[in-house]
Amino acid sequence: MQNMEAVLLDPQLDANVLIGLLNGIPEFVDYAQMNQPKGLTYNLATRAEFVAGDAGTDAHLQLLEQRFGVNLIQNITKQDLDDVASRLQAAFQGDPQKRSLGEADARVAASAFLRTEALATADLKFFKRLRDLGLIADFIGTGRALARAAAYQPRPVTIP
């Protein structure tokens, strides 16, 4: 039987991780360097979020590819992301604890769900929702936020 820690899971990155890498923030760079042999990816929704504002450009994404081997997932369409995102959001409908998952976050999480891969984020709320969905999530951060992420006990929801 194979040790689960020995299995190489391709961690996917959300936009705030890409921004942290671009800005050279040490914990993000350390995460990327540690996981680079596994392959670092992002999906179309993450790309759109990254280039939508002042966060980054296609040239920045090329730079991240050169420095850290970060690549766009090619085999999952926008329609695939939209379809799965709807299901992930629906998992929180009528939640008695009032938890929710926004459309943008659901689209970012969709490819991790489809590929059964980890998703790295620096957004504590998003991290918690990923864990509630039963997805593999890596939190990148420091201080209180990192401690809160480490202590979080998921409250599972059912994905329709």
C-alpha positions as CSV (number, residue, x, y, z in Angstrom):
1,M,0.0,0.0,0.0
2,Q,1.3,3.4,-1.0
3,N,1.9,6.1,1.7
4,M,-0.5,9.0,1.0
5,E,2.2,11.5,1.6
6,A,4.3,9.9,-1.1
7,V,1.6,10.5,-3.7
8,L,2.3,13.5,-5.8
9,L,-0.7,15.8,-6.0
10,D,-0.5,18.6,-8.4
11,P,-1.4,21.6,-6.3
12,Q,-3.6,24.2,-8.0
13,L,-3.1,27.9,-7.1
14,D,-5.7,30.6,-6.7
15,A,-5.2,34.2,-7.8
16,N,-4.0,35.4,-4.4
17,V,-1.2,32.7,-4.4
18,L,-0.2,33.8,-7.9
19,I,0.0,37.4,-6.7
20,G,2.0,36.4,-3.6
21,L,4.4,34.6,-5.9
22,L,4.7,37.5,-8.3
23,N,5.4,39.8,-5.3
24,G,8.1,37.4,-4.0
25,I,6.4,36.9,-0.6
26,P,8.5,34.3,1.2
27,E,5.8,31.9,2.3
28,F,4.4,31.8,-1.2
29,V,7.8,31.3,-2.8
30,D,8.6,28.5,-0.2
31,Y,5.3,26.8,-1.0
32,A,6.0,27.0,-4.8
33,Q,9.5,25.7,-4.5
34,M,8.5,22.8,-2.2
35,N,5.6,21.8,-4.6
36,Q,7.2,22.6,-7.9
37,P,8.3,18.9,-8.6
38,K,4.6,18.0,-8.3
39,G,3.5,20.5,-10.9
40,L,1.8,23.8,-10.1
41,T,-1.3,24.8,-12.0
42,Y,-4.2,27.3,-12.2
43,N,-7.5,27.2,-14.1
44,L,-9.2,29.6,-16.5
45,A,-11.2,31.2,-13.7
46,T,-8.0,31.9,-11.7
47,R,-6.4,33.4,-14.8
48,A,-9.3,35.7,-15.4
49,E,-9.3,36.9,-11.8
50,F,-5.5,37.4,-11.9
51,V,-5.5,39.5,-15.1
52,A,-8.9,41.3,-14.5
53,G,-7.6,44.0,-12.1
54,D,-4.2,45.5,-11.4
55,A,-2.9,42.2,-10.0
56,G,-1.1,40.9,-13.1
57,T,-0.9,40.3,-16.8
58,D,-0.3,37.5,-19.2
59,A,3.4,38.5,-19.2
60,H,3.4,38.0,-15.4
61,L,1.9,34.6,-15.8
62,Q,4.7,33.7,-18.3
63,L,7.2,34.9,-15.7
64,L,5.7,32.7,-13.1
65,E,5.8,29.8,-15.5
66,Q,9.5,30.4,-16.1
67,R,10.4,30.8,-12.4
68,F,8.2,28.2,-10.8
69,G,6.7,26.0,-13.6
70,V,3.2,27.4,-13.0
71,N,0.9,26.3,-15.9
72,L,-2.6,26.9,-17.0
73,I,-4.8,23.7,-17.0
74,Q,-5.6,23.1,-20.6
75,N,-8.1,20.2,-20.5
76,I,-10.9,21.8,-18.5
77,T,-13.2,24.2,-20.3
78,K,-15.0,27.3,-19.0
79,Q,-18.3,25.3,-19.3
80,D,-16.8,22.5,-17.2
81,L,-15.9,25.1,-14.5
82,D,-19.3,26.7,-14.7
83,D,-21.2,23.4,-14.4
84,V,-19.1,22.2,-11.4
85,A,-19.1,25.6,-9.8
86,S,-22.9,25.6,-9.7
87,R,-22.9,22.2,-7.9
88,L,-20.3,23.5,-5.3
89,Q,-22.4,26.6,-4.6
90,A,-25.5,24.5,-4.3
91,A,-23.9,22.5,-1.5
92,F,-24.3,25.5,0.7
93,Q,-27.8,26.4,-0.2
94,G,-30.1,26.6,2.8
95,D,-27.1,26.1,5.1
96,P,-28.2,26.6,8.7
97,Q,-24.8,28.2,9.6
98,K,-25.3,30.7,6.7
99,R,-22.0,29.5,5.0
100,S,-21.8,30.3,1.3
101,L,-19.4,30.0,-1.6
102,G,-19.2,32.8,-4.1
103,E,-19.4,32.2,-7.8
104,A,-15.8,33.3,-8.5
105,D,-14.4,31.0,-5.7
106,A,-16.6,28.1,-6.8
107,R,-15.2,28.4,-10.4
108,V,-11.6,28.4,-9.0
109,A,-12.4,25.3,-6.9
110,A,-14.1,23.5,-9.7
111,S,-11.0,22.1,-11.4
112,A,-9.5,21.0,-8.0
113,F,-12.8,19.1,-7.5
114,L,-12.7,17.6,-11.0
115,R,-9.1,16.5,-10.8
116,T,-9.1,15.6,-7.1
117,E,-6.2,17.9,-6.5
118,A,-5.1,20.2,-3.7
119,L,-5.9,23.9,-4.0
120,A,-3.7,26.5,-2.4
121,T,-5.1,29.7,-1.1
122,A,-4.3,32.6,1.3
123,D,-7.9,33.3,1.8
124,L,-9.0,31.8,5.2
125,K,-12.7,31.9,4.4
126,F,-12.2,30.2,1.1
127,F,-9.9,27.6,2.7
128,K,-12.6,26.8,5.2
129,R,-15.3,26.4,2.4
130,L,-12.9,24.1,0.5
131,R,-12.4,21.9,3.5
132,D,-16.2,21.9,4.2
133,L,-16.6,20.6,0.6
134,G,-14.2,17.8,1.4
135,L,-11.5,19.2,-1.0
136,I,-7.8,19.1,-0.3
137,A,-6.8,22.6,0.6
138,D,-3.5,24.2,1.5
139,F,-3.5,27.5,3.4
140,I,-0.5,29.8,2.8
141,G,-0.1,32.4,5.4
142,T,1.4,33.3,8.7
143,G,0.4,34.3,12.3
144,R,-3.2,34.0,13.5
145,A,-4.6,33.2,10.1
146,L,-2.3,30.2,9.7
147,A,-3.1,29.0,13.3
148,R,-6.8,29.4,12.5
149,A,-6.5,27.4,9.3
150,A,-4.5,24.6,11.1
151,A,-7.2,24.4,13.8
152,Y,-10.2,24.4,11.5
153,Q,-12.5,21.5,11.8
154,P,-14.5,21.1,8.6
155,R,-18.3,21.0,8.8
156,P,-19.0,18.8,5.8
157,V,-21.7,19.6,3.2
158,T,-23.0,17.4,0.4
159,I,-22.2,18.2,-3.2
160,P,-25.3,17.5,-5.3
